[in-house]
Amino acid sequence: MGITGRFTNWLAVVGALAVVVLVPPLLTSGTGDTASLRSLRVLVPNAPGGGYDITARTAAKAMEDADLIRNTEVFNLPGAGGTVGLGRIVSERGNGKLVMSMGLGVVGSVYTNKAPSSLLDTTPIAKLIEEPDIVVVGKDSPYRTLAELVDAWRANPGAVQVGGGSSPGGPDHLAPMLMAKAVGLDPRSVNYIPFDGGGELLASVLGGKVAFGVSGVGEYRDQIEAGQIRVLAVTSGSRLSGVDAPTLRESGVDVEFNNWRGVVAPPGIGDTDRARLVDLFTDLHGTPQWREALARNGWTDAFAPGDEFGAFLRAENERVATVLKDLGLA
């Protein structure tokens, strides 16, 4: 080969290298099959500001900040305690680029709303977090302690309205029902007012339109720190960092209760799509961005991927049905 031929080949190699270096990659970063997932839509089955919404938007931002995916679109489809969104996700059969943020509330809402679909009709992707509920009142509330609230509640259950960010059967409904039973009240006597997420509940708590509210701690961190609401108790087994309040048991109410949240996909997605989604949330779980989000929101890491989450969902479905029947609510 002559000098001219060698020079031409050298230019070809240089040109090829330039294409590799200068042209942006066609695939996003990530491990395994995650690399081929460019974008994702995340359905939130309640209103903006609720627990599912905060979890979804926090996860989406962490994914993008960690370069796991290029674009995530979070959209809200509230209604009937999350079962409107559940119906949508089930109808999107085979769509491997859509997931739904969900949790214990949707499990219960299926029963209380007599929904035609259940979470057992979806594809389990990952359980993400656990979070205790908090019993809160507005800063101007006459109740300074849980004991004062319980005394008023026992005296006239119907007059003490309790608001929750979930429909009957959801965590913010189950927690006060279990509290009522523990203090000697018939759960059916509780005057429970449902709101579509903690965001909608907040205005009623601040305005004193309900005697007390029950919601997730992560939804009200800012208001707690600003002194706008007062936490009377937490439903977890131990006190929470950054929240100056006793547990229910410390306050004489023998209840321990935790909410949880996760992600499901439509039914009928292919094995490759399912693996990509499980890998994506597995990768998210390992990022510093997600660890920081857990700490910031007071969430407990409860990661369980794929089949492990599926087994958990089946068990929760049976547990919630039993609890609702025991309370005389189903």
C-alpha angles and dihedrals in degrees: 000000000000129000091262092053093048091049091050091052091048090053090050092054092047091049092051091050090050090054091052093048101039104037113081114244115265092219131058121243121261139103129286116340092349087085092075096050106096101170141007136198117215118201116208111200096205139049125290113280096035127118096263090048095050092046093049096047092044092051092046093052093046091051092052094043089051091049092239092130136007102225137013122182116201116195134174127231105170128182144111096017094303098312093110088060090043090055089052095051091048090050091054091073113177095012105137095181098062130077135170128225107224146146148167092323093066091049091059095039091060088065100039094044093040088230117194091227132047135196087260086072091062133075111256112228108167145332106225115178149000122217133180122230123240130216106226141180132184119268090254095050117128089226112092097167137026090245090061091049093048092050091055091044093053092047094055115001095181094053094054104077118201121199126203136184094232138059121253109301094032126111096262088053098042094050097060091040090056089045091052092051090048093055094047101264126131105245088221089064093059115112097222120179114195123214127189096250136332092281092065092043093054097073091054092049092048092046095047092240089134124039091230140349135220119208145134117291093230091061094059105035094114094048092047092051091046091052094240094124133030123222112220097181145346123229096220125102092249136029119276124242111249094015116100099210138103126243120258090253092052086054093053098261109119099217133116117183137166132186123213137199136200146151132265133182132210119282121262099034116151124259091251093052091047092050091049092053094045089048091049094055091040088055090047090053090059098051126104088227091063094044089054090049091052091054094043094052098039091243124154116228106244101160116173118161133208116319093016090058090046091057090048091052092053091050093047091050090058094041095052092048089053094047093050091051092047089053091049091243101115 
